[in-house]
Amino acid sequence: MGKIRILMVDDEERFRTTTAKILSRKGFETILASSGEEALEKLAEKPDVVILDVKMGGMDGHETLERIKASLPDVPVIMLTGHGDSPGANKAFKTGAFDYLAKPCDIDLLAGKIQDAFAYADKKPYQEKSARDIMIPLDDYTQISADSTVSDAIAALEKAMRELLATDRLMDTGHRSVLVTDGRGNVAGILSPLDLVNAIRPDYLSAPKPSMADSLQYSTMFWQGLFTSRVKEVMRKKVSDLMTESVPVIDADANLMEAANEMVTKPARRMVVQKGGKDIGIIREQELFYEIARIISAS
């Protein structure tokens, strides 16, 4: 297979030539253009990948990208910017850019992105699922009102699990948490197993110790029977007193890498999926796990 041919478009001569030399040493063939106007002329040399600076004199990167896509719609374009911002990235994405990188860019990262872009253009790209595609619709999730008791919530969850066991949907929609809804049907919070486990712990375990008792250690041998008695106390409480109120939200059209990143960085084991500001489903770490397993099995 021949070398990957790159059209390098940047009005900074030093950056343009230095980057091109390094990429050449890595086995790429480089074509240089110092402006958007020149880049359009160099399209006649049929580059495999275009590396395009955003901020240039005359025709800027965004306009050049639009013109490139009008002429060669299938050629992948990697945008480089020293003035990175989300609106700029969104604009580039909507116009058809393959990627949007900060400048100066690590040369190994850039080389890897070029390889990815070439592979992307060489075959029809796989269309990944979105958050909406793998979520559990709200109607399939156990729901209960905020003024219900913990006992009511457990009864509703047990009923839902019995129904799922009678079908083939357990692997897809089985869950152990309960959605708590407000009077308008929106998600007000989630009552999770961890919320219940935390609630049955004695209050003094969560209270700060007096400064004079920093070394105090509770003797667990005296807790025999405490678990059962605390459960019987908690079962009469309202779910609104125990639930996790802050449930992260993700847009229904968000891609799966965004969902994965949100779960790890928040962190959050589940998120509410919204469309047009309306709650429509729940996405959990299990859904991402099942999708990982599906992709591996299909490979």
Beta strands, then each sheet from edge to edge (+ up, - down):
strand 1: 5-9
strand 2: 29-33
strand 3: 49-53
strand 4: 77-81
strand 5: 99-102
strand 6: 136-137
strand 7: 143-145
strand 8: 178-181
strand 9: 187-191
strand 10: 249-251
strand 11: 270-275
strand 12: 278-284
sheet 1: 2+ 1+ 3+ 4+ 5+
sheet 2: 6+ 12- 11+ 10+
sheet 3: 7+ 8+ 9-
end
